Amino acid sequence: MIVCAGRNEVFPFATTIGVGLIESAINLTRQCLFDKPEYLLFIGSAGSYGEHKIFDIIESKRAANIELSFLTNSSYTPLDNVLESENRFARNDTIVNSSNYISTNSELTKNFKEYGIGIENMEFFSVLSVAKQFEIPVAGIFVVTNFTDENAHEDFMKNHKVAMEKLTNYLVEKQIIK
């Protein structure tokens, strides 16, 4: 089953699950309880912490939930905040960080690279969490729409339409969709 966030990231071939960590976890859990899919492929946009360029396509099977306060030693968590799928579908080792907030401080976010984290997407950590709970193979495919800097929102809006077309074309090229 191919899933996406929704709102302005809607695809005719994907099921929308909601935006952010909470909506996506609730709606995907509901889906899995009533009609458990054989696999999950999450598709969507991402912000780059600097290494990946606008319109790059990144496949991943690893997600983190690390807040910016962690980078300044202002917080800690007792939770397992990095997850990895056993799925061999994804070819990239890029870790996707998820938060309910979009990062806009490039000086701070460049530190994510030290932890192997390359991009951020609001939903992927919850998708991996639900998939792990239900023992469903999972992967994600992302297109970079912006960098995590002060222009993040403007660049996201400016690049979003073309990015979604590039992501769809990539899925067709890889024969994931027709």
N, C-alpha and C positions, 0 to 999 in steps of 0.2 A: 504494500500500500504506500503510495506517495502522499506525503502530507506537507502542508505549508502553513504559515502563520495565519494569513487572512488579511482583512481590511484592504490595504492597497497591494498586498502580495497574494493575489488569487490567481490560480491557474485552472483551466477547465479540466485538467487531468489529475488534479490533486485535491485531497480533502483538507479543508481548513480546520485548524485546531485552536486558534486564538493567539493573541499577541502577548508576549512576556512569559515569564516562568510559571505563573499561577494559572492563567487561562489555558495555556497549552497543556499543563499537567492534568488539570481537571478534565478537559475535553478529550484528551488522548486516553486517559484512564477509562473514561466512560466508554469510548470506542472499543477499547481492548476487553472490557468486561462483557459487552454485548455481542461483539463480533471480532474476536482476536485475529489480527492479520498474520500472515505467514512471515512477513518482513515489514520493516519501516524504512522508508527513504525520505528524509526531511530535505526540502529544498528551500532556499531563500537567499536573502541579501546578507552582507556582512560588512563591517567596518574593519579596516586594516590598521594594525599597530605599527606599520611602517615597512615591513618586508614585502608584502604583497601590494600590487598596483591595482588601480581602478580597472575593473572588468576582468581581473584574473578570476579563474574558476578554481575552487579548492574543494577537494574531496576530503572528508575526515571521518574518523570513527572514535575520536577522543574529544571530550568536552570538560570544561572546568566551570566552577562557579566561584570566582575569586573577585572580590570587590576591591575598588581602588584603595580603600583604607588598609588593606593587607599590605600594599606596596609601601606604605608609610609607617608600618608597624603600629597602626592605630587600632587593630582588631585581630581577633583570632577566631577559629571555629573548631568545635569538636567533630564536625561532620566530615565525611569523605567528600572532598570538593573537586576531585578529578576522577572522571570515569572513562573507561575504554570499552568499546564493543569488541566482541570476538569476531565480528564480521570481517571477512577478507575482501569485501567489495571495494571499500575505500582504499586508495593507493597512497594517500598523503598522511604524513605524521603530524600535520599541523593540529595543534589543540585549539578548539573553538571555545572562547570564554563567553559565558552568559551571565547577564544581569538584567534587572528591570530598568536599568539606566543606560543611556548611550554616553560613552566617554567622549569628552571634548578637550582633554588636557594632554597634548602630545608629549610633553616633557615627562609626565607621570606614566602614561601608557606605554612608552617605549621600553619601560622596565618589564613589561609582560614577556618580551622576547627572551629575557634571561631564563624564563621558566618554560620555554618552548611554545608559548602561546602566541599565535600569529594573527588571529582575527577575533572579532566579537559578533555574536548573533544572540538575540534576546531569548530564543526558545530552545536551542539545541541541548543544553544541559538537562532540561526537564524531559525532553524527548528520550535522551539516553537513559535517564532515571526510570522512566515508565517502561521502556523496552527491557531494561535489565530486570525489573520487577516481574514482568510477564514472560521473560526468557524469549524475547523476539529479536532476531538479527536486525541490526540497525546501522545506518550510515547517513551522512549528510553531504549535500553538494551545495556550495555557496558561490555567489558572485559578489565580488567586492564593488561596493557603490561609493565608498568614501574612506577617508582616513579618519582616525580618531583625534581630531583637532577642533579648533574653534569654528571651523566651517563644516563640521560633520553633517548637520541637518540640511544646510543649503546644498551641499554636494550630493547628499543622498537624494534629495528631491530632483536635482538637475540630472542625475545619472540613472535614476531608478527605472524609467521606461526602457531605455536601451539595455540596461543590465538584465532585466527580466527577459528581453528578447534573446540576449546572448546565452542566458541560462537555459531557456527553452531550446535553442538551437543546439547547445551542447548535449542536452538530453536526447534529442533526435539523433545527433551524430553518433552518440554512444549506444544507440538503439534501446534506450531505456523507455522511451515513448515513441509513438509513431506520428 
